[in-house]
Amino acid sequence: MMTLDKRLQEQNESISDRLHHLIPGGCHTYSKGDDQFPENAPHAISHGKGAEVWDLEQNRFIDCSMGLTAVSIGHGYEPVAKAVAESAYLGTNFQRPALLELEAAEIFLDTVQSGDMVKFAKNGSTVTTAAVKLARAYTNKNKVALAKEHNFFSFDDWFIASTACDFGVEPGAAELSVKFSYNDLASVEQLFADPDHDIACLIMEPTKFDPPTDDFLNKVGDICRANGVVYILDEMVSGFKWHIKGAQHHFNVEPDLSTWGKGMANGFSACALTGKREIMELGGVRNSGERKLFLISSTHGAESTGLAAMIETIRQFEQHDMFADNWRRGQILQDGLRKIIAQKNMTAYLQVLGDPCLFVVNCLNHDLKVDSNFRTLLLQEMIRRNILFQGLFYPTWSHNDAIIHEILEAFDASLNVYAEALDNQSTSRLLIGEAAKPVFRKFI
Ligand SMILES: Cc1ncc(COP(=O)(O)O)c(C=O)c1O
């Protein structure tokens, strides 16, 4: 009889060929690609419910990262799906603004953001790019300061030119970015050593897997204000994890502009740019005689199903106090993982990093070095036990006690294989196929 691993492998090969034949990259986000997973990962998903997904052979997996953390309540969550269906029957796109756009703006600014204005869009890259454009117009400067530890802000040239994937970008784009280090105030101060600097804005995520230290976020805000620079916090990931008002509320900091996306519509497409009226209004058309800035202008930007999903997602989060509950579930999971690691005397090799609402497992090898072979081996062993794991845990309302228990059991068993690799000082004979590769790399 064919083993599950073998069957998955054969099924994957044909699906993968068809995907890559028709779609460059085989998917629509590089971080979902084949080269990001071990060979035994399902190459396509047929459907999902709650925290579970099924591959094309109807093998069930527990989902740990929920659509790059966009699915904040659960797959196919009925109240949100119903709100979407209802809005679809009322029409999705009109020749004038829909009333829903106003309702969405009021709810978003009341509940999520205390900013003055909001512009919705379908993708995160659209809103971060719009934030940079506003900053350039507001300051009459050109450069963007980026936190070098934060690996993604947009697929547009202003950011991609600063990565190893600079093939095809506009010539000169790379010269328009400068970098600083998160939690390193001196590196931020250094950017402004020259009073004639050409920096329009500074952008970073409020937190990733390390919290801000020594009031870093507010101190950066002070430096931005002192140097006439627009301060942008990208809450694309953190926004719907730390608090309904974002990580900026959790860490008590107020940027000039903020960008939002993943999670705000339980996987439907809704992103937002918010901020101070003085800057946002540059994209308006009511100040006659002033220069017109072409901000976000997009046919599908305010299409109704995404906004309806967003409104219902916000309502559900509030009604069930989901943020507090996600932290609670995440804490149980973190404690469980740490306990297993400690029981197996592997604390030097596996680190659980981040707050309970979103965290990663960092994988080190026998020499205590971060190692993608070891990381891929852990992913492989979790997937072998039906846990679709990419190194990240995003606990949601759907990750109930039984699901958490299953994850912990699989983790316990997977670490036995990891321990074998540590003993062997190698993953060879244990890792099938190649290690996952970095998304941002010069060559394929
Ligand atoms: C911090 C951050 N900003 C912006 C983006 C871009 O969002 P999108 O993929 O919706 O364009 C991402 C996506 O991963 C992100 O993680």
The ligand as an SDF file (V2000), in Angstrom:
LIG
                    3D

 16 16  0  0  0  0  0  0  0  0999 V2000
    4.1910   44.2530    7.0630 C   0  0  0  0  0  0  0  0  0  0  0  0
    3.5900   44.1090    5.6900 C   0  0  0  0  0  0  0  0  0  0  0  0
    3.3000   45.2050    4.9890 N   0  0  0  0  0  0  0  0  0  0  0  0
    2.7430   45.1350    3.7690 C   0  0  0  0  0  0  0  0  0  0  0  0
    2.4470   43.9180    3.1870 C   0  0  0  0  0  0  0  0  0  0  0  0
    1.8370   43.8680    1.8230 C   0  0  0  0  0  0  0  0  0  0  0  0
    0.5310   43.3800    1.8840 O   0  0  0  0  0  0  0  0  0  0  0  0
   -0.1730   42.6750    0.6440 P   0  0  0  0  0  0  0  0  0  0  0  0
    0.4360   41.3270    0.4880 O   0  0  0  0  0  0  0  0  0  0  0  0
   -1.6280   42.6390    0.9920 O   0  0  0  0  0  0  0  0  0  0  0  0
    0.0830   43.5490   -0.5700 O   0  0  0  0  0  0  0  0  0  0  0  0
    2.7390   42.7440    3.8780 C   0  0  0  0  0  0  0  0  0  0  0  0
    2.4460   41.4230    3.3010 C   0  0  0  0  0  0  0  0  0  0  0  0
    2.9540   40.3960    3.6910 O   0  0  0  0  0  0  0  0  0  0  0  0
    3.3200   42.8340    5.1690 C   0  0  0  0  0  0  0  0  0  0  0  0
    3.6360   41.7390    5.8900 O   0  0  0  0  0  0  0  0  0  0  0  0
  1  2  1  0
  2  3  1  0
  2 15  2  0
  3  4  2  0
  4  5  1  0
  5  6  1  0
  5 12  2  0
  6  7  1  0
  7  8  1  0
  8  9  2  0
  8 10  1  0
  8 11  1  0
 12 13  1  0
 12 15  1  0
 13 14  2  0
 15 16  1  0
M  END
$$$$
